Amino acid sequence: MDYTAIRLETDSDGVALLTLDRPEQLNAWNDAMEAEIADALRRCDGDDDVRCLVVTGAGRAFCAGADLSAGGDRFRDRPGADPAGTLHPWDLRKPVIAAINGHAMGVGISFAMSCDVRLVAAEAKLGFVFPRRGVLPGYAAHAIVARVAGLSNAADLLLSGRTIRGSEAAALGLASAALPAEQVLPAALERARDLATRCAPLPVAISKRLLWETVDAGATKAREDRLFAWLGNRPDAREGVEAFLEKRAPRWSGRPSSDWPDDLA
């Protein structure tokens, strides 16, 4: 696959660097980026010369969230499940470190949470803004955030969609450390090289698998995807995006008492 939305590089120490590469759009997530990330993860997982993967963003943002250039139709007709064989960061048989060098909103922060370790720019803005767009968080955020930050903190962040700084994220346990933005990627690469050159790859892979089995991220994401697809075709998904683009307060119409999805009956 020829990449247009990401870059993938590997150094002699066994560290691969995956860069979200749409800097003029603040690395906004689109279908091409999602497909290319999936391809890059498969390549890294199957390459024993890759001992550790670092993910970062080009320019001043990590990922500003979903690309909303399609307007109110952005979340319509989304697939309710990943294609067979799709790998996610938690599936890789090697560590994945997210170097959150700048703002990470929506899918940007959810994707970062699916990595094993996160370093974040202290002043970066982070937010699980999905409910403010009429949809719900994905990438197994419901399981992962509750596990790493506790149920109360997860509810605060996922239900409100409020924005926090990287320094608060580190204080909550969402990231291992908050650093000046220019130090985030070098620090992540240093940790990755230490892992790649000093740790035996097989026990690391097995230990990672055992850790993630306690989270059951795959099952959570599968259920999230079905419900996200259902919500994406509801009026609130259009209203949430249009209100954001028009810089106005949203007018929600969905009602839990009458519009409850069958998947949650």
C-alpha positions in Angstrom: 0.0 0.0 0.0 1.2 3.5 -0.9 0.7 5.8 2.1 -0.7 9.3 1.6 -2.0 10.0 5.2 0.8 8.4 7.3 4.5 7.7 7.2 6.3 4.6 8.4 10.0 4.5 9.0 12.2 1.9 10.8 15.7 2.5 12.3 18.6 0.2 12.8 17.7 -0.3 16.5 14.4 -2.0 15.7 12.2 1.0 16.4 9.5 1.8 13.9 8.0 5.3 13.8 4.4 5.8 12.5 3.6 9.4 11.8 0.1 10.7 11.2 0.9 12.9 8.3 -1.8 15.4 7.4 -0.3 18.4 9.2 -2.3 21.0 7.3 -5.4 19.4 8.6 -4.0 18.9 12.1 -3.8 15.1 11.2 -7.5 14.8 11.1 -8.6 11.2 10.8 -10.1 10.1 7.5 -10.8 6.7 5.9 -7.4 6.7 4.1 -5.6 7.2 7.4 -7.5 4.5 9.1 -6.8 2.0 6.3 -3.1 2.9 6.2 -2.7 2.6 9.9 -4.2 -0.8 9.8 -1.8 -1.8 7.0 1.2 -0.4 8.9 0.2 -2.2 12.1 0.0 -5.5 10.1 3.5 -4.9 8.6 5.0 -4.1 12.0 3.5 -7.1 13.7 4.8 -9.5 11.1 8.3 -8.0 11.0 10.5 -9.5 13.7 13.1 -6.7 13.1 10.6 -4.2 14.5 10.9 -4.5 18.3 8.9 -1.4 19.3 6.5 1.0 17.5 6.2 4.8 18.3 3.2 6.7 17.0 3.2 10.5 16.7 1.7 13.3 14.6 3.3 15.6 12.0 3.4 19.3 12.8 1.8 20.8 15.9 -1.0 18.3 16.6 -1.2 14.6 17.3 -4.7 14.2 15.8 -7.5 16.8 15.8 -10.2 14.1 15.6 -12.4 13.0 12.7 -12.1 14.9 9.5 -15.4 16.8 9.3 -15.0 18.1 5.8 -18.0 16.0 4.8 -20.1 18.0 7.2 -23.2 16.5 8.8 -22.8 13.2 6.9 -19.4 12.4 8.4 -20.7 9.7 10.6 -23.4 8.3 8.4 -23.3 4.7 7.1 -20.2 3.7 9.1 -19.3 0.0 9.2 -20.5 -1.7 12.3 -17.5 -3.9 12.6 -13.8 -3.9 11.6 -12.8 -6.0 8.5 -11.7 -9.5 9.3 -8.0 -9.6 10.4 -7.8 -5.9 11.4 -5.1 -5.3 14.0 -5.2 -2.6 16.6 -2.3 -1.3 18.7 -3.2 -3.7 21.6 -3.0 -6.7 19.2 0.6 -6.0 18.2 3.2 -8.5 19.6 5.5 -5.6 20.5 5.1 -2.5 22.6 3.4 0.6 21.1 4.2 4.0 22.5 2.1 7.1 21.7 4.1 10.3 21.5 1.2 12.8 21.8 3.1 15.8 20.6 0.1 18.1 20.5 -3.7 18.3 20.5 -5.5 14.9 20.5 -9.3 15.1 20.2 -12.0 12.5 19.6 -10.5 9.5 17.7 -7.1 11.0 18.2 -7.1 10.5 22.0 -9.0 7.2 21.7 -6.4 5.8 19.3 -3.6 7.0 21.6 -5.3 5.2 24.5 -5.2 2.0 22.6 -1.4 2.1 22.7 0.6 0.6 25.6 2.3 3.7 26.9 1.6 7.4 26.3 3.8 10.5 26.7 2.0 13.7 26.2 2.8 17.4 25.6 1.9 19.2 28.9 0.0 22.0 27.1 -1.8 19.8 24.5 -5.6 19.8 24.5 -7.2 16.4 24.9 -10.8 15.5 24.8 -13.2 12.6 24.2 -15.5 15.0 22.4 -17.8 12.4 20.8 -21.0 13.1 22.8 -20.6 16.8 21.8 -20.9 15.5 18.2 -23.8 13.3 18.7 -21.9 10.0 18.8 -20.0 7.9 21.4 -16.3 7.2 22.1 -14.6 4.3 20.3 -11.3 2.4 20.1 -12.4 0.5 23.3 -12.1 3.8 25.3 -14.9 2.6 27.6 -12.8 -0.3 28.8 -9.3 1.3 28.6 -10.0 4.7 30.2 -11.9 3.1 33.1 -9.0 0.7 33.6 -6.2 3.2 33.6 -7.9 6.2 35.3 -10.8 4.6 37.3 -14.5 4.5 36.6 -15.3 8.0 38.1 -12.6 9.7 36.0 -13.7 7.8 32.9 -17.3 8.8 33.4 -16.2 12.4 33.9 -14.2 12.4 30.6 -16.3 10.2 28.4 -19.8 11.4 29.3 -18.9 15.1 29.3 -16.5 15.3 26.4 -14.7 18.0 28.2 -11.2 19.2 27.2 -8.2 18.7 29.5 -4.5 19.6 29.2 -1.8 17.0 28.9 -0.6 17.8 32.4 -4.1 16.8 33.8 -4.1 13.7 31.7 -0.8 12.6 33.3 -2.1 13.4 36.7 -5.1 11.1 36.0 -2.9 8.3 34.8 -3.9 8.6 31.1 -0.3 9.2 30.3 3.0 8.2 31.9 4.5 11.7 31.7 3.7 15.2 30.6 6.6 17.0 28.9 7.3 20.1 26.9 6.0 19.5 23.4 9.5 19.4 21.8 10.6 16.7 24.2 7.8 14.3 23.7 9.0 12.4 20.6 12.6 12.2 21.6 11.6 10.8 25.0 9.3 8.3 23.4 12.0 7.2 21.0 14.5 6.9 23.8 12.1 4.6 25.7 11.4 2.6 22.5 15.2 2.1 21.8 15.7 0.9 25.4 13.0 -1.7 25.0 14.1 -2.7 21.5 17.8 -3.2 22.5 17.6 -4.5 26.0 14.4 -6.6 26.3 13.9 -10.1 24.8 11.0 -9.8 22.3 9.2 -13.0 23.0 8.6 -12.5 26.8 7.7 -8.8 26.1 5.1 -10.0 23.5 3.6 -12.6 25.9 3.5 -10.1 28.8 1.8 -7.5 26.7 -0.9 -10.1 25.6 -1.5 -11.1 29.2 -1.9 -7.4 30.2 -4.4 -6.7 27.4 -6.4 -9.8 28.0 -7.5 -8.3 31.4 -9.0 -5.4 29.5 -10.8 -7.3 26.7 -10.5 -4.3 24.4 -11.5 -6.2 21.3 -14.9 -7.2 22.6 -15.5 -3.6 23.9 -14.6 -2.1 20.5 -16.8 -4.5 18.6 -19.8 -3.4 20.7 -18.8 0.3 20.4 -18.6 0.0 16.7 -22.1 -1.4 16.3 -23.5 1.3 18.5 -21.5 4.0 16.8 -22.8 2.9 13.4 -26.4 3.1 14.8 -25.9 6.5 16.3 -24.1 7.8 13.2 -27.4 7.4 11.3 -29.5 9.3 13.9 -30.3 13.0 13.6 -28.1 14.0 16.5 -25.0 12.9 14.7 -25.7 15.4 11.9 -26.7 18.0 14.4 -23.6 17.6 16.5 -21.3 18.1 13.6 -23.2 21.0 12.0 -23.5 22.8 15.3 -19.8 22.5 15.8 -19.0 23.7 12.3 -21.5 26.6 12.6 -20.2 27.5 16.1 -23.6 27.3 17.8 -25.3 25.4 20.6 -26.6 22.0 19.4 -30.3 21.2 19.4 -30.5 17.5 20.3 -33.6 15.5 19.4 -32.7 11.9 20.6 -34.5 10.7 23.7 -33.2 7.7 25.8 -36.8 7.0 26.9 -38.1 6.4 23.3 -35.0 5.9 21.0 -33.1 3.2 22.9 -31.1 0.9 20.6 -32.1 -2.7 20.3 -28.5 -3.7 21.0 -28.9 -2.5 24.5 -32.4 -3.8 25.2 
